[in-house]
Amino acid sequence: MTLAFPNRSRSYDEAGQRVRFIGHDGMFEVPFFVETDALSAATATATATATAGEADYLAAFDAARATIHDVARKIYGSARRTIYVLTAADFR
């Protein structure tokens, strides 16, 4: 099966400074996180600043959703893990 993202929901994890989203491989849920620093790399903006908040990070995620999902598919295909954390290096 291939990794799909039928559920558009996402949430901000303030403690981890990252946005959580879920992929699906058949009937299996695959948890992903994208670090706030990576959102800047994905959107080519300075999102991850000291003054950015939850709404800013979620908006940045929404703006770069297609790119984030493409990177998630690439990372998922390279190795199987229990969770996946996308970092800025993954978007270079």
C-alpha positions in Angstrom: 0.0 0.0 0.0 1.0 3.6 -0.3 1.0 6.3 2.3 -2.1 8.5 2.0 -3.3 11.5 4.0 -7.1 11.4 3.9 -7.5 13.2 7.2 -6.6 16.8 6.9 -6.5 17.4 10.7 -3.3 18.5 12.3 -2.5 19.8 15.8 0.3 21.8 17.4 2.4 20.2 20.1 3.7 23.2 22.1 6.0 21.1 24.3 7.7 19.5 21.3 7.6 22.6 19.1 6.1 20.6 16.3 2.9 20.0 14.3 1.4 16.5 14.4 -0.4 14.9 11.5 -1.4 11.4 10.6 -0.8 9.3 7.5 -2.5 6.0 6.6 -0.9 3.0 5.0 -3.9 0.8 4.4 -5.6 0.3 7.7 -2.5 1.4 9.7 -2.2 4.9 11.2 1.3 6.4 10.8 2.0 9.3 13.1 4.1 12.2 11.8 5.5 15.4 13.3 7.1 18.3 11.5 9.3 20.5 13.6 8.6 24.2 13.6 12.0 25.0 12.1 11.2 22.7 9.3 8.0 24.7 8.5 10.3 27.6 7.7 12.2 25.5 5.3 9.1 24.0 3.7 7.4 27.4 3.2 10.6 29.5 2.5 9.5 32.0 5.2 10.7 32.9 8.7 7.8 31.1 10.5 9.8 29.7 13.4 10.5 32.9 15.3 10.2 33.7 19.0 6.9 35.5 18.4 5.3 32.8 16.2 2.4 30.9 17.9 0.1 28.0 17.3 -2.0 29.7 14.6 1.2 30.7 12.7 2.6 27.2 12.7 -0.7 25.6 11.7 -1.1 28.2 8.9 2.4 27.5 7.7 1.7 23.8 7.7 -1.5 24.3 5.7 0.4 26.5 3.2 3.0 23.8 2.7 0.8 20.7 3.1 1.6 19.2 -0.3 5.3 19.6 0.2 5.2 18.2 3.7 3.2 15.2 2.5 5.6 14.5 -0.3 8.6 14.6 2.2 6.6 12.4 4.6 6.1 9.8 1.8 9.8 9.8 0.9 10.9 9.4 4.6 8.3 6.7 5.2 9.4 4.8 2.1 13.0 4.8 3.3 12.6 3.1 6.7 9.8 1.9 8.9 9.5 3.5 12.4 6.8 3.9 15.0 6.8 7.7 14.5 8.4 10.0 12.0 9.7 13.5 12.8 10.4 15.7 9.8 13.2 18.2 10.3 14.5 21.1 8.3 17.2 18.8 6.8 14.4 16.7 5.2 13.3 19.7 3.1 16.7 20.5 1.6 
